[in-house]
Structures are given as structure tokens and as C-alpha cells.
Amino acid sequence: QVQVVESGGGLVQAGGSLRLSCAVSGSTFSIKAIGWYRQAPGKQRELVATITSGGNTMQVDSVKGRFFISADNAKNTAYLQMNSLKPEDTALYYCNIGLGIANYWGRGTQVTVSS
């Protein structure tokens, strides 16, 4: 029973920072990749950043230089460090885990950035 739980969201002022966590449990397969996505009301879900089992990272242009993805293998946890937050970053942030045979989603954590 694979479970993915996001945490760390909240309300912050523009220019502030948050660190989101994605804890994974119950997997009998090695994690191939982790992706952070976000979805704002009335908009489609969009990819934000990814990290592979080989340690390669990617961030989309809108967050490049501000958001940084990382992982702690011992804790089975991935992180999304978000700096210089903007109101347009406001969204429900989801973690997606790729296990090779299937992908698993968490329920999301809300990030709200006030101007």
C-alpha cells in the first residue's frame, strides 16, 4: 500500500520562502523519479520540478532560480524549496512518485502567497 503525503504548505507573504516535503511509504519498488506539480483553481495541473533516481533535477522556466528540488533517501522524502515566492505561485501542490510500474499521487498541500 503505497502512500504519498505532502506537507509544508501555508500562507506566506510575497518574497517569502517555504519548504514542501513529500514522504513516501509502503513501496516495494525503488523510486525512479519524483515530480512536483501544482494546480490553481480554474487551471490545469502543471509540472513544476522533477528529480530522478540518478540525481538529475529539472525546474520549469517559471520557477527556475527560485525553486529547488531535492531528496533524502534515508527518509524516503523529497523536498521542494521555494524561495522568492510570488502570488502566481499560489496553488495546491502535489507530489507524484514513479515506481516503474505505476505512478502515485499525494492529496496535495496548499500554498498561498499574498501580495
PyMOL commands that set and color helices and strands:
alter all, ss='L'
color gray80, all
select helices_A, chain A and resi 73-75+87-89
alter helices_A, ss='H'
color red, helices_A
select strands_A, chain A and resi 3-7+10-13+18-25+33-39+46-52+57-59+67-72+77-82+91-98+103-105+109-114
alter strands_A, ss='S'
color yellow, strands_A
deselect
rebuild
show_as cartoon
